[in-house]
Amino acid sequence: MTEHIESAVVADIGGTEVKLGAMVQGELVEHVLFDTPRDPDQLFADLGGRIVRFARKYDASVANINVPGAVRRTTKGAVIDPFPDVAMLNTTFDVRERLIDNERRLKGMGILTSNDAAAAAHAVGRLPELRGGQAGRTTYITQSLGVGGDTIQDGKVSSEQPDGWLGEYGHVVLKTAYGHYSTLERQISGNAIRRLYGRGVTPACAIARDPSPWASFVWERVGHDFAQGLVGMVALVGMDNIVIGGGVSRARERYDAILRGEFTKALQHLPPGLMQEPHIHYLPKDLIHTITLRGGYYALQQRADEIVY
């Protein structure tokens, strides 16, 4: 059920930081970032208190909480399945109940729980470069500590439909540059790049600034393996556009040429009916950190009947 919601609070829980924003009439009017607490109760107490303050300030009666991993609907709200990349989410629990347990002032507020990539897809489908023509079927890939994604067409996100594809995009199998089989997440995520780089806990953003031949080699491998994974997605779900976002995509200049070249070559191995090449776009860098907040607002409009009070 589609409903117009003027004001809403949207949160996005990540492995290193939590984002919280106030959306009013489709505009992000205020947002904050804070480090993700390691203790689950501390996380939901901090987040709950901030949601209450934003809700009062902007007269919002609903909130959308974006989380990584699988989200399963229940009569009381939504349960998230264990997500090992975020330590405090490595268990099964109801997000709404956990929030209210730690912040009683949220009782009575409408809360929706969404997968973060699905929420982002709602906003990606509204990008001007896609809406200027026939956007068709668009797949969003988030390249962050992990890899996720979803597909949107005609305003509907695939994983939110009864007959939608529910697979994890980061689990798409590919043949790596070394000739062995792996998954997209194990080859191109921030954690994977750090492992391949092999120098302690150097984050991907620092590796992107390294001009050494070894760093260049790492990014070439990323571009090659990313292309193989995208071809696998084309074969699985088909698409007209691919939009790449996530924090690691800020380093796009280091691997984009390899990705596009390998992608075009690899498509030639698909059956003729699947060989149409999608357009590859990158999320504008100024939207990377807020795309899930914006998309979470549009998800509330589309899924108003799933909001639990």
Secondary structure, DSSP 8 states (H G I E B T S, - for coil): -----SEEEEEEE-SSEEEEEEEETTEEEEEEEEE--SSHHHHHHHHHHHHHHHHHHHT--EEEEEESS-EEE-SSSEEE---TTSGGGSS-EEHHHHHHHH-GGGTTSEEEEEEHHHHHHHHHTT-HHHHTS---SEEEEEESSSEEEEEEETTEEGGGSTTS----GGG-EEE-TTS-EEEHHHHHSHHHHHHHHTSTT--HHHHHT--SHHHHHHHHHHHHHHHHHHHHHHHHH--SEEEEESGGGGGGGGTHHHHHHHHHHHHTTS-GGG----EEEE--GGGTTTHHHHHHHHHHHHTGGG-B-
